[in-house]
Amino acid sequence: MRRNGFTLIEVMVALAVFGVAALAALQAASSHLSNQGYLQQKVFARWVAANQLAELSLGAEWPLKDNKQGKVEQAGTEWYWRQKVVGTATPNVVAVTVSVATKADGNPVYQLTRYLGKPQ
């Protein structure tokens, strides 16, 4: 005698396999969305740090002030930056690190360092 169709156990196993696959796809999509927000925040913070270092590069102020800080709006968000100036072995050259955070006393989202020389 020949049977047509599937048994109940075969159908239940197939549904379980499809259910696990659907959960894995949902988790991957959720992870992708949360990572996208994190990366977007890092990109905007890097732009803020690069802008601050560019302003220092173009300025004629010397010596550079340590622990100078400020607030700037970028992409509809207020960013808080702080610069740290460290001397180097080369005279008239300093290492400037700009840290950017979303809160005034928060952990930095991004840090960028550039070496700057005394303006001519």
HELIX and SHEET records of a PDB file:
HELIX    1   1 LEU A    8  LEU A   58  1                                  51    
SHEET    1   A 4 GLN A  69  GLN A  74  0                                        
SHEET    2   A 4 THR A  77  GLY A  87 -1                                        
SHEET    3   A 4 VAL A  93  ALA A 101 -1                                        
SHEET    4   A 4 TYR A 110  GLY A 117 -1                                        
END                                                                             
